[in-house]
């Protein structure tokens, strides 16, 4: 792959594999909802990547899943090495997807600690850095389409979603309502559930700036 073939790059640095799967599926959904746009999977120096093709413009999209906050330093080095250094001729838009570790406040941006240090490390090398910060868990974002979750599980539409606590705990409880042996699986195993959700509805209900993703990848739309 040659850097000059791309108009821009989008790097998603995510806290865990479920966040990675969620935003990857959002990418696929957004492509389907931009007429004439499509995404193909590829390799960039051995790393799995995606190329969004929109008319004559191509955007390189890469994901880095940390799985542990201790990997946050490595994620900054990954961006500088695998994104910027390999593709010097394009602007890079960075999206930081993580949770705020609190379920009593609205979904909001989190500006402190290790994530703030990461922003400082990559800020001068990125055209933009956007926080995709979710209240408690990415599952809270998924549950913005509660009807979709219930339909996927085959639960009655009037089933009450548990209140209080984090989204992951709520999701586990809903799965157990189907069967005590019906476990909620995270990461790539959550793909069928995520694919069944109404991404448009979620984006319209969530304070998370999904529009910033669209603006970076489809800037002229």
C-alpha positions, 0 to 999 in steps of 0.5 A: 500500500502506498501512502499517496493513494489515501486522502486521509487516515482514521485511527481508532484506539480502543479500550477493549475488543468489544469497543473495537467490534462496535466501532468496526460495525459502525464503520460498515453501517456508515458505509452502507448509508453513504451511497457509492461508498464501500469498505474493503479489508486489507493489510498494511505492513502485516496489520489488518486494516480497512480502506473506505472508498468514496468516489475517488477518495480512499481513507485508511482505517486502523484499529488498536485494541489495548485490552488493558489500561497498562497498554496505553503507552504502547498505543501511542507508540503504535500510532506514531509508528504504524500510522504516522511514520508509515503514511507521512503524506496524509492527515490522521484523525484519531478516535479514543474509545473508552469508558468513564468508569462511572454509571451515575453521570451522563455519557461524557468526555473524560479528560484526565489521567492516562488518556490525557497523557495519550492525547498530549503524546499524539496530538501534534501528529494528528489532524484531530483527536476525538473522544468517544467516551461511554458511560460505564461500558460500551454496552450502555451505548448498545442498550440505547437500542434496547428494543433491538437487544430484546429482539435479538435475545427473543425476549418480549418487547415489554421486558424491562431493562435492569436499572442501575449499575453498568451496561455490561452487568445489564447485558449479562442479566438480560442474557440470563433472562433467556436461559441461565446458561445463556452467557453474554460474550464480549469482543468478536463474539458480540458481533451478531448482537452488534450487527442486529442493532439500529446504529442510526438510532444509537447515533441519534440518541447518544451524546458520543460524537459519531458525526466526527467519524463521518466528518473524517471519513466522508468530509464532503458529504 
